[in-house]
Amino acid sequence: MKKYFDRPKWKKLYTLKTDKGFYFTNTYINLELNENILRSIKIDIRPRMILAHGLDTSMAELEDEPIDLNLSKYFLDSIEFLNWEEIYLKIIEFKIAKGFYNLEIKKEMLQEIIRRCDYKIYAFAEQIKLKSFTDLKNIEEIVLMILRKYIRNYYYRKERQAETKKLQPVYLVKDDDNFSYGEYTLKVEIPDDKEKKEKVKERIKKIREVLKDVDRLYKEDIDEIPTIHLDQHLYTPLVISGGKNEDSIGDFIKSEPPKLNEGETKFIRKLKEYLKTNKEKNRGKEIFLLRNLSKKGVGFFKNAGFYPDFIMWVKEKDKQTVVFIDPKGILIEDEEKIKLYEYLKKEIQPEMNKKYPDANLKIDSYILSVTDYSTIKKYKSKEEYEKDHVLFLGDKEDCIEKLFQKISEG
């Protein structure tokens, strides 16, 4: 149940590949002090207060000022009393659990990282005062939080630096890993509920009828499965979430590869509508889209596991822009993924321009947030998010139009 785009039209699309012989885990590295990474570490251990108003609840706002470790003696004086052997063993356990087998960690470096105090801890003073043995254990936990975050950031930075030297633009081919599923496999779960079971059986009959009508399957959106057809996607159809029939009988159809989630589906619908109503604006451009499969497609920060959901190509004359797009909910911990555009612009693009000047290739990335801006506005202004290539799918303004504007300006 899959039909591919006319290949001559996309045979000269670039994708990014790492040298197949490259394995970062074969490169041994030592944990060292990096002040830039250390200054980026922020730990918030303040208790949160929940405010209730009738049936509504919300988090109480807290002051955003961290304690100043360079002035406060509480935390620094406690460091000398910590059980560093136990801390070291827990860090080694963390290293093994994360798969950082090629990273050598010395106990003395862990102590040096903590003593530098360039990180920020958001806490109340009484949370870091040493008054009893229990307080000492609490401080050890804070130290472990700092060290784990530092080690994770340090390792991924080293991996990116090594990866940058190995990434290369190659033409997309028919045996690319993103085409590894030759067909969709649909699996049906029959519910126990008698009434739902009958509805499911009835729908299965309709699906079988649809599958016989190949022209309709490859040209239209199909509610029975459900699927969506997008002319610009390199194969059709795409199995999606949120079909009209799911409300009454539930989501009983599973697919392999997995169907698009709600955020990905929303992006495809908005992109389809934008391309349909803005043909004049995009005259002279060729636009292609491909789902980027997790663990199979183009990935960044491999140990962190970030595979943007889609790759979009915008071709104009001899210039080609490759845009990695990820519709997702935004969390504070996602800063590394949000900053992918910066990594591409500052580290990968210059190397690519130097090694492959004839490719005339630009690479970029965007997060399309399914989280409403109102939910996360306390962290950054909308302008700051957009500067970081985060656009909001729920905005009244057309975020897809804004996406294409930014791609053109960039």
N, C-alpha and C positions, 0 to 999 in steps of 0.2 A: 504494500500500500504506500508506494512512494514513487514520485516521478521527478527526474532531475532537470534542471534548467538547461537550455541549449548551451552545451559546453563551449563552442567557439566564442561565445560572448564573454565568458569569464576565464578563459584559459590563461590570460595574462594578468590575473589578479595576484597581488603579492600577499603572502602570509609570513609569519615569523616562525623560525625554527631554531632550536639549539642544536649544535653539533651532536649527533647521536652518540658519539663516543664520550660526551662530557657528563661526568657525574660529580657533583660538588662534594659528595661524601668521600671521594677519593683525595680531596685536597685538605690536608691537615692544617688547622689554624689554632692559635693560642688566644685565650681570652685576654684582652688588653684594655687599658683605660682609654675611653673616647669621651671627651668632655661634651661634645655635641649631643651624643646619645644620652649621657647622664643628665644633661639639662632638660631633655625632653621627657624624663620620667616624672610622672605625677601619680601619687597614691592618695586616695581619699578614703579615710577610715572614720569619718564623722558619722554618727548614728543619724538615720533618717527618721523624721517625724511625719506620721500620716495624719492629715486633717480630714475630719468627717463633717459633711454638711448634709444632714438627712441621709439620702441614699448615695450621695456622691462623695467620692474620696479623692484626695490629691496629695502630692508631696509638698511638704513645707519648704520654702526657699531657704537656703543656707548662705551665709556669707562666703565669698569666694577667696578669702585671703588665707594662704597657707601659713603654717608656723614658719618663722625664720630660723632655720637650723644654725645659721652662722652666729646668731645672737643667743639662741636658747641653749642652755647647758644640759637640760634634762635628757635629751636623746643622746647627745655625744658622750656624756658621762656614763650612760648605761651600756654603751658599746663594749667597754672593757670587761664587763661582767658576763657577756654572752658566752654560750657554749658553742664555740666556733667549730669544734669537731662535729657536733650534731648538725650545725648549719651546713657545713661542707658536704656531709653525707646526704642530706636532703637535696642539696643542689645537684649532686651527682645523680641521684634518683630522677630528678627533674630532667636533667640532660638526656638520660637514657630514654625516659618516657617520651620526650619530644623527638628522638631520633637524631640528636646532635652528636653522633658517634665520632666525628672527626674534630671535635672541639676539645682542646685540652684546657682544663681549669685548675688553677693553683689557689690554694686556700689564702695565701697572702694577697692575691689580687682581689679576692672577694672583700677582704678587710679594707683594702685601699679604696675600692669603689664606695663603700659605705662611709669611710672617713672623709671623703672629698665633699660630701654634703651639697653637691650641685643639683640634686633632685629636689622635688617639692613634695611635702607631706601635708595634706589637708586634714587637720585634727584639732581637737580641743586640748589645751595644755595638760589637763588631768589625765588624758589618754596616754601620755608618754612619760609621766612622772614615775620614777622608780621608788615604790613604797613597800613592795613585798615581792616574794618569789613569783607569784602569779603575774605581777606587772612585768617581770623580766621575760616570762614566756610570751606575753603579748608583744613586747618589743622585738623578740626574736621573729615572731610572725610578720611584723612590719618589715624587718630586714629581709626576710625571705621573699616577700612581695616585691621589694625593690630589686633584689638580685635577679629574680626570675624574669621580671620585665626587662631589665637591662640585658641579660643574656639572650633573651629571645630577640630583642631589637638588634643587638650586636651581630648575632648569627645571620639573621635575615639580610642585614646590610652587606655582610661579607659575601653571602650567596648572590645577592643582586650584582655586586661588583664583578664577581666571577662570571655570572650569567651574561652580563652585558658584553663581555669580550667574546662570547660564543654565539650570541644571537645573530642571525643572518636572514635577509629577505629571500624567499624562494617563491616560485610560482605555485599557486594552488593547483593540485593535481587530483584526479578522480579517486586515487587511493589514499587521500589525506585522512587522518584519523577522525576528522569530523564527519566523514562519509562512511565510517566503519559499520554502521547499521544499514545494511542494504534495504531492509524493509522495517516497517513498524510491526511490533508484535502486540496485539491487544489481548489482555487477560480479563475475563469476566468473573466477578465474585457474586455468587448467588446468595442473597440474604436469607435468613431463617424465617423472617416474618412472612406469613402466607400472602398477604395482600401485596407487599413489596415484591415478593418472588414472582407473582403473576405479571406485575408491571415490568420487571426486568426481562422476563421471557418475551413479552410483547415487544419490548425495545430491541432485543436481540434479533427478532424477525425483521424489524425495520432496518437495522444495521446491515444485515445480510443482503437485503434488497438494495441498499445504497452501494454496497461493495460491488454489485453487479453493474452499476451505472458508472463506468470509469470516467467518462467525460465530465459528469457532474462532480465526481470526487476530486478531480484534479483542477477544477475551475471555480468551484463555489465553496462557501462556508457550509459545513454540515453540522446541524444541531444534534443529530442522533448520537454522534461519537463522543464529544464534538471536535470539529477541526476548523481551521481557518486557512484560507488561501491568500497568499501574498505574492503578487507577480514578481517582486524583486528578490524573494528568497530563493536560494539556489536549489531547493527541492520543495515539493509540495505533496500532500498538505502538511500542516503542523497540528499535532494533537494538543488541545488546550484544556485549561481548567475553566469552570464556570459556565457549563452548557445550560441551556434552558430547562433541561429535564432533571438536573441534579438536585433541585430544591425539594422535589417530592419523594424521590427514591434514593437520593444520596449518590455519591461518586463511586459507582461500582465497577467502572472500567479502569484498569491499570494498563500502562503501556510501557514498552521498552523500545527505544529510550524513553525516559519518563516524560510525561506531558508537561507543557509549559505551566509554571505556577501562575497565580493570579497577577503578580506584578509583571511577569514576562508577557502574559496574554494582553494585559492593558497596554503595554508598550507597542505590541504588534498592531493592535486595533487602532491606536492613535497614529502610528506611522502610516498605516494603510490609508487612513482618512486624510492625513496631511499630503501624501503623495498624489492622492486622487484629486484633491482640490487645489493643488499648487503646481500644476504641470508647467505653467508659464514661467514661474520663478526658477524651476529646475531645468529649463530648456538648455540643452548643450551638456547636461551632466548624465552620466550613467551611474545608477545607484544599485548596489547589490547588498544582500544581507545573508548571513549564515549563522545558524545556531552553533555556539562554541561549547562542545560537550565537556562536562567536568571530568577531569583526570585523563581526558583523551585529546582535547583540543589544545589551543595555545594557552599556556599557563605562566603565571608570574609568581615569584616568591614560592617556589614549589613546596617547601615545607609548610608554608602558611596556607597552601591550598587555594590560591585565588585564580579561578578561571572565569573571566568575564563571560556573561551569558551569550553575548552576540558579537560578531565581527561585521562591521558595515564598511563598504567601500564606496567612495565617491570619486568617480573618474571624470576629469575634465581635460579634454585634449590629451597632452602627454603627461599630465600630472595626476597622481593617485594619492588619495588620503585613506588610510586604514584607521578606523575608529573602533576601539573596544568599548562596548556598552554593557552596563550591568544594572538592570532594574532591581532594586533591593530596598529593604528597610534599613534605616541608618541608625547605627549605634555609636557611642563614643569610642568603643574599641575598634571601629572600622577605619580609623585615621590612616592606617597603612594602605588600605584599599583605595580610599579617597585620593591619596597622594600618588596613585599610579601615574596619572597624567604628568606629574612633575618628574617622576622617575624616567618616563619615556622621553620627555622634552630635554631634560638636562643630561641624562646618561646614555640612553640608547640612541636617540636621534643623532647626536653629534658623531658617535662612532659609526653609525650607518652611513651618514653623509660622507664621512672620510673614506670608508671602505668601498661603498657602492654609490659613487656620485651619479652614475648614469641611470639609476633606478628612478630618480625624481619622485621620491616617496616621502610622505609625511605620515607620522603615526601619532595617535591621540587617544584619549579615553574620557569617558563620562559615566558618572553614576546618575541614574534616574531614580530618585527616591520615591518609594511608595509611602514613606512616612510623611505625614503632613508637616509643613514647616512650623506650624503653631506648636507642635509637640516638642520640637528641638530648638526653637528660636533662642532659648536662653544661652545656648552654647556659642552661636555665631549669628551674625546678621545674614539676611538672604543674599546680600551682595557678596559677603565673604564666602558663603557656600558656592555661589555661582562662579566666583573667582577660582575656587577649588574644583571646578567642573562638576558640581552637584546641581542638578535641576530637579524640579518637583513635578511628578506626574499628575498630582491633584490640583495644580494651579489653574486658576481661571484663564490665565494666559496660556497659549499653546506652547508647551515645553518642547515639542518636537520642532516647531518653527524656530524657537530660540536655539535649539541644538544645531540646526542647519546654519543659522546665522553665525554662531560661534565657530563652527567648522570652517565656514568661508572666511571669517575674520582672522582665524588663527594662522 
